[in-house]
Amino acid sequence: MMTHESTASEITTVRRNEETSRYEILVGDEVAGFTEFKEKNGVFLFPHTEVDPAFGGRGLGSILVAGAMADSAARGDTVVPICPFVVKYLRANEVPGLTVSWPPSARS
């Protein structure tokens, strides 16, 4: 679990929820968004990311994906970015120790 304090003095937490196969970002105790993962043949596909519009404009999507990718790197997972938001994040940000397997549709 990763905790982050945003500029609005909100405490945000990124946690991995094994039961729902997703990473969630919480603002206080409320789930504000998630990025889904699916394990397939030992790699983790990230097909979809969503932030509740009520929490929009706060950069929570980036905090969420950063936390998910950092945790995946720490676990030694190989990530396949399918979600356009995850693809964009990984193209713009280095995640130390993360192994990325780019799908053909996301290769540059």
Summary of the structure (lengths in Angstrom):
residues: 108
radius of gyration: 13.2
end to end distance: 31.8
largest distance: 40.8
contacts: 301
relative contact order: 0.17
helix: 29%
strand: 37%
